[in-house]
């Protein structure tokens, strides 16, 4: 098995330590495998390129859209 190093914010690590019942390494392994399985299923689809482009665009849009001015509208 290969090891990887993952950097997380100190505040996240402190929160993780409050949940010692969770095996975080196992959780991350499963999430990575799930995402890879999902991506491989999409790659087999005839419209895979357009689906991947759409998913990538959605991620970029969410990142660009997420700002304080927009968040104020969530409470209106």
Order of alpha helices (4+ residues) and beta strands (2+ residues): alpha-alpha-alpha-alpha
